Amino acid sequence: MGKKTSIGGQAVIEGVMMRGPKKIAIAVRRPDGEIEVDVKDSLPLTKRSKILSVPIIRGSASLIDSLGTGMKSLTYSASFFEEEESESKFDKFLKEKLGDKAENVIMGFSVALSFIIAIAIFVGIPTYSASLIDKITQNSILKNLFEGLVRLVIFVIYIYLISKLKDIQRVFEYHGAEHKSIFCYEAGEELTPENAKKYKRLHPRCGTNFLLIVMFISILFFSFLGWPGVLMRIISRIVFLPVVAGLSYELIKWLGKSESGLAKILAYPGLMLQNLTTREPDEKQLEVAIAALKAVLPEGEDDNW
């Protein structure tokens, strides 16, 4: 590798979102075959405040920032493929009552609902399941390990099932295109589909790695909190989520920069999981990813971490 970059992004519907030091770009392949690129000036939350740039705290800030940006990017990409008749009565009602604010309300509702479902599946079920082994052991460390194992199994099964959906497979192909284009840029090669396609699609700074690291760190972190009642365990998992996310963020940043043997070992499980969350892209998909990447490249300055 010629250099390392903090530029990253995510796959969206028929496109890729890239975030650079000062800009966000979403490139989408429209139904007519043309590439639409939307570029906006945007500083990350961690660059807007000294407090939010403090290690650990910046991890939670980045997570919130990424969730909001990701939802907006998905909504933007979906707008190219929506049909007027597919708009629900509820959506029409909100637009009539709230006007331009309707989209933000719908997005906020979607994020809240997704958060509740995620907490139920990845916190509630594993925590309750672990309480069922009380008759076998009272060791809090073993219980936390079992809880973490159940959460990990649920996560992998979830990823595996959605990877079988045809529409999701298209998104995962763009996910692979995102990684390949970034690798091509880091290698110092000209950004072309021909150059990018020869690079690997598994990247250590991927969000898949981040989620897996969150799971592993949560097992270690919560092992020190004992084993209170089910309700208190669920509450503690929610309350301390920002701390776990912050620690995971620092680790994923280090994995993205380090070439050490330890870094490669720690990144390996997440890289293997990316075999499910990425697919080999074609040259047209690489062209879209490269268009988004070029739009956010810093001009005449280093892309520092």
Secondary structure, 3 states (H helix, E strand, C coil): CCCCCCCEEEEECCEEEEECCCEEEEEEECCCCCEEEEEEECCCHHHHCCHHHCCCHHHHHHHHHHHHHHHHHHHHHHCCCCCHHHCCHHHHHHHHHHHHHHHHHHHHHHHHHHHHHHHHHHHHHHHHHHHCCCCCCCCHHHHHHHHHHHHHHHHHHHHHHHCCCHHHHHHHHHHHHHHHHHHHHHCCCCCCHHHHCCCCCCCCCCHHHHHHHHHHHHHHHHHHHCCCCHHHHHHHHHHCHHHHHHHHHHHHHHHHHCCCHHHHHHHHHHHHHHHHHCCCCCHHHHHHHHHHHHHHCCCCCCCCC
